Amino acid sequence: MRTSKHLRQCKWMRGSFVASHVMCGVTLLIWFKRTKGVDSRMLSSSLREFLQEATEAYVEQRTPDFWEYVESRNLNEDQVEEFALGLVDDPLPGHEMFRDHVCIPYLTPNGTVAMKFRNLDPNAKQKYNSPAGQPLHLYNVRSLWSDRSYVTIVEGEFDTIAADWANLNPIGIAGTSGWKEYFSRCIKGFATVYVVLDNDRPNEDDRNPGQDAARKMCERLPNARNIVLPVGVDISEYASLHGSDALSKLVLGDGDTQ
């Protein structure tokens, strides 16, 4: 069975932790317990093994419908492999409700710690689903171990993948309400934090949820900069329209990208 590039990289990264971010992981566990009532214990070995098994199984279950969907999201085969995206065609026990969903594993240096699922049915009332009781996680946490001087916060997993391809060193949050105060402890070591959330078309209340969330984040993160996308265009669409280099330049400008 072919192992994705990202899964291989995760195995390599197990010995490459940066001390400050190891401490951040401990801090996150404490904050989860204090602020959200979530059990602060590490994932059980059985759950960790199940998540890893599911990640590898669903990578092997990709169908033409899966490829049609990821292409509609402007993702190429290399990106799909890099992030170990899969399809739930033959669900593992407990995942029956996620049949015909794209599997989006949350990969870390120690393996998969969570999963989200995107329904392939365009008429589905709920597009994204996740296992009951699963706590919020940052997506693409390998960026926290980067030696870059900056990190970029984006909205959604697919936009995170597009931002990663543009060398933006991104982490993803689950929607405008997906940023939690305790996450800020993970990015304290970065000189600059770029916030690139959706620039939504105003709703019936004349509000722009994406930019409202971005401004609040920038108020609370002293080293943050809000990068505003064109109205109604998300990161994936911008990269598709203008290319990854243009996306990188929009966010980072012409400055140093180290």
N, C-alpha and C positions, 0 to 999 in steps of 0.2 A: 504493500500500500504506500502511495506517495505521501510524504510528509510535507506540509506547507512550509514555506520559507520562514514564516513568522513563528511557527511552532518550533522549528529548529533553532531559531534565534532565541526564543524563550529559554530553551535548555542551556544555551551558551551563556545567557545573561545571569543565570543563577549565582554565579560566583562574582558578579560585577556590581554589586550594590554600592551605592554611595552612602556613607554613614548618616548624613543628615536626613536622607530620605528613608532610611531604615527607621530612624527615630520618628519620622513623620508617620510611618505605618503604625507604630505603637500609639502615637498621639491620636490617629484616626480611630483606633479601636476604643480608646478611652472616651473620645467625643461621641462615638456612636452610642455608647452605653449611657453617657450622661444626658445627651440631648434628644435621642430618638427612642430610647428604650430597647434598642436592638442588642441581642446577645453579643457580647464582646469577645467570645471565644473564637479561636481560629476555626476555619472550615474543618469538619471532620474528614478523616482520611477517606472514608467511604464516599462522601459527597464530592470531594476533590477528584477521586478516581472516576466517579460517574460523569462529572462534567468534562473531564478529559476524554473519556470514552465517547461521550456524545459529540464532542467537537470533531473528533476524528471520524466517527461514523457518518455524520451529516456532510462532511466534506466529500465523502464517497458517494453520496446520494443525489448529487446535482443532476438535474434534468434539463432538457431544452427550455422548459418554462422558466427555470431558475436563471439560465443564461440570458434569456430574453429580458427578464426583469432587471438583472444587474446591468445589462447594456442600456436599458432605459434610464438607469441612474448614472449613466456615464462612467461606469467602472470597467476597467479592462481586466484581462485574465491575471496579470501580475498582481494587481491590487486585491483581487479575490483570493489569490493564493497567500499573499502577504498577511491578510487579516483572517484567513481560515474561514471564510464565509461558506456556509453549507445550506442544505435543504433538508427539511424534515419530510422525507417521503415514507420511510418506514420507522415510525417513532419508537424510541426507547421507552421502557415502562415509566409512566408518569408524564410523558410528553405527548400523549395522544391528542390533546386539544390543540397542539401546535402543528398538526399535519398540514402540509402544503404551506408552510411558513419558511421564509429565509431565516436561518440560524445565524445570529451575530454573537460570537463568543467574546467575552471580556478576558483577553489574554493578559497574563502577567508573567514576570520572570519565573514564577513557580507554578505556572499552568493556568488553566481556565478557572475563574472564580465566580463567574456569573454568565447569564445568557439572556439575550432579548430575541424576540421573534417578530418578523415582519410578514403579515398576511399577504399572500400573492393575489388574493381575490380583490379586485379593484372596487367592488361594491361592499366590502366588509365595513361594518359600522366602526369597529375598532381595528386600526391598522397595526398597531404595535401591542405585543403582549409579553409578559414575563411570568415566571413561576411565582405562585403566591408566597408572600412573605420575604421575597428577595429584597435586600436593602439596596439603596442607591449606591452606585459605584461611578468613578470616573472611567471613561473609556480611553484606551491607548495609554496606559500609565507608564509604558516604557519611556515616554517623553520626559518623565520626571527624573530619569537617570541620565538624561542627555547632558553633554558638556556644553550645550549652547547657552548663551547668556539670556535667552528669551524663551518664553512658552506662549502658546496661543490657545485661548479658550474658545471653542466653537460649540454649536448647537447640533446635536444628533450624531449618530455613528457614521452615516454615509458622508456627511460633511467633514467629519474628522479624517476619514480616509482621503478625501480630496485634498484637504489641507496638509496631510502628511506627505502626499505626492508633490506638493509645492514647497516642501522643506520648511514648513512653518512650526515644526515641533509641537503638534497640537495635543490637547486633551479634550475629550468631548463630555458634554453634560446632557442629561436627558430632558431636553426642552428648557423653556425659560424659567421653570421652577426647579430645575435640576441642580442648581448651584447651592451648596450648603456652606455655612460660615466656616465649618471645620476643614473644608477642602483648602482654604487659603493657607493653612499651615504647610501644605505640600509644595507650595510654589514660592515660599519666602526666599529661597536661594537664587531666584532668577532676577536679573537686573530689570527686565521689562516683561510685562504681561500684556499681550495683545488680546483684546476682547472683540471677537468677530461673530456676533449673533445676527439672526435674520433681521432685515429691515422690512418688516411686514407692512402691507398696505393697511391703512387705518381701518379699524373695525367700526361697527355701528356706534360705538361710544367715542369714536375719533381717537382711539388709543392705538399705539404701536407696541404690542407686547414685547417683541424682540428688543427694540431699542430702549423701552422702559427698563427691562432687566439689565441691559448692558450699562446704562447710566448708573443704576444702583450698584452694580458690581464695581464700576470704576470709582465711585465715591468711597467704597470700602477698601479698595486695593490701591494703596498710594502709588504704586509703580505701574498702574494699568493705563492703557490707551485704548479708547474705543475706535475701532475701524468700521466705518459705515459702508455697507454694500449698497449698490443701486436698489431702489425700491422694488420689492417683489422678486428679487433674484437671490438665491441662496449660494453658498460657497461652491457646491457641486455644479450648479448651473453656470456660475461665473467662470469656473475653470473650463467647463465644456465650451463656453462661448468664446473665451479669450485665451485659454491655455494656462497651464500651471505656472509658467514664468510670469505671466501678467498678474495672476493671483498673488504670487510671492511679492511682486513689486508693489501691488496695492497695499499689502499689509506691512512689509518691511521697508518699503521705499528703496532708495539706492544705497542704504547704509550697510554696515558690516553684518553678515548673516551668521557669524560665529557665536 
